[in-house]
Amino acid sequence: MNDANKANRELPGALKIATVWLLIGLAVFLAFQAWERQRLQSRFSLSPQGQIVLQRGPDGHFHWPGTLNGIAVDFLVDTGASSSAVPEALARRAGLRSEGDSLSHTAGGVARGWLARGDLALQGGVGVERLRLTVLPQLGAPLLGMDVLAKLQFTQQGGELRIEAARP
């Protein structure tokens, strides 16, 4: 048997092995994605009394899933922030438009950004239309500030943040 015929016979075997490894990699990836989705969903629940219950995340913060102009967002609940803020990349994906420049005083100092408005919908039925947002280019995660939280009643005990329905 010549070398060309031998190579032709070996190629299908190599393809089979490559295909098996690709399928194993795909299965591991999909399993990780399902685990991550379940982990995120387990931090949010509704109590039998109708309260929104957020569990403290592994990072020590409370996260509240929702959307900004229809884009899925995991907001970091920040009671120390007077207004809600989003990273510039998210603002652009959500189609936010600048309404002017902004200077924000953060824990890291003064940050330059811009102001915009967006529609916020949080899991559990809390929403704000045309919420004024601060857009900061260097912000690491979207922050849900007291401009939204002050309209709600909430208590924190242990690793839970319980949120009541909006005040009339």
N, C-alpha and C positions, 0 to 999 in steps of 0.2 A: 504494500500500500504506500502511495507516495505521500509526501508531507501536506500537499494541498487537500487531499481527501481526508486526512487525519484532522486537520484544522477545521474543516467543515463539520465533521462529526462532533468535535469538542465544543464548538460554539453554542449549540443548543443547550448543552449541559451548563455552560457558564451563564447563559441567559436565565436558565431555571434557577440557579443559585442566586443570581442578582435579583430576580423577581421575588424569590422567597425573602431575601433580606429587605427589599423595599416594602413588601407586605408586612413584615414584622415591624419595621420602622413606622409605617403608617398606623398599625394597630396601637403601638406604644404612644404615638402622638395623639390619636383620637381618645385613648384612655386618659391621658393626662388632661386633655381639654375637658372631658366629661367630669373628671375629678375637680378641676379648677372651677367649673361652672357650679357644681354642687357645693363646693366650699364657700363660694361667694353668696349663693342663695341661702345657705344656712345661717348667715349673719343677719338676715332680715326675716321678720315674721310678723304676723298679726295675732294679737292675743284674743281670747274669747270675748273680752270686753271691748274690742275694737281698737285697742292701742297698737301703735306701730312699735315694734321692739327691735332695736338694733343691738347686736352682740359686738363687744369690743373685738377688733381684729388682731391678728398676730403682731401687727406693728404698734399696738397700744391705742389705736384710734378707732372711732366709730365711722363707718362708711355707709352711705345711703345711696342705693342704686336709683337711677332715674334716667331722664333724657334731657338734652338741651337742643331745642329745635329739631327733635326727632332723632338725634344722635345719642346712642347709649353712653352713659357716663356713670362712674362710680365716685360720688362726691364724698370728700372728707368733711365731716362735721367739725366746724371750727368755731367754738363759742367765743374765741378771742378775736375773731375777725368781725369788724363792723359791717362789712359788705361782702357779698359773694364774689369770687374771683375765679377765672379760668386761665389755663395756659393759652398762649397765642395760637399754637397749632390746633387745639380743639376749637377755638373761636373761629378760625378760618374754615375748618371742616363743617362747622355748624352754620356757616354763612353769615356770621355776625359782621356788622358794619360799624366802623368807627363813628362815634358821636363827639369826639374830642380827646385831647390828651389827658393823662392822669399821672399824678405823683402819689404813690402809696407808701405809707410808713409801715414797714414789716419788721419782723424780728431780726432780719438780716440787714436792715437799713432802709434807705429810701429806694424805691423801685419805680422806674418809668414804665408807663403802659398807656392804654387807651380805654375809653368807656364805650360800652355797647349795650344793646338790649336784646334779650332772648326769652323764649318761652321755656319754662322749667316745669317738668313733670316728674315727681318723685313717687316711687312705689308706695302704695298705701293710700293713694288718692290726693296727695298734697301737690298743688301746682301753683305757679305764679306766671301770669302772662306779662310779657314785656318787662321782665325783671332787669333792672340796671345792673350791669356786671362790670367789674374791672378786669381788663385783659392784660396779663403780665407775661412778657416773652419768656422769662426764666422760671416761671412757676412750675413746680414739679407735678402737682395734682390739683384738680378742681376743688375749690373750697366753698362750702355752704356756710355762709356767715349769718350774723344776727339779723340782717335785713329780712331773712326768711324765718329764722328760728324764733325771733321775738313774737311772731304771729302765732306761735304754737305754745302749748304748755308741755313741758317735759321734765322728767326727773331721771337722775342717774343713781343707780345703786349697784355696787359691785361692777360687774362687767356688762351691765345692761343699761341702755338708754331707752326709756319709755316715753313715747310722744303721743299726746292727746290730739283730738281733732282740732282744727283751727277755731280760734275764737270768733264769735259772730261780730 
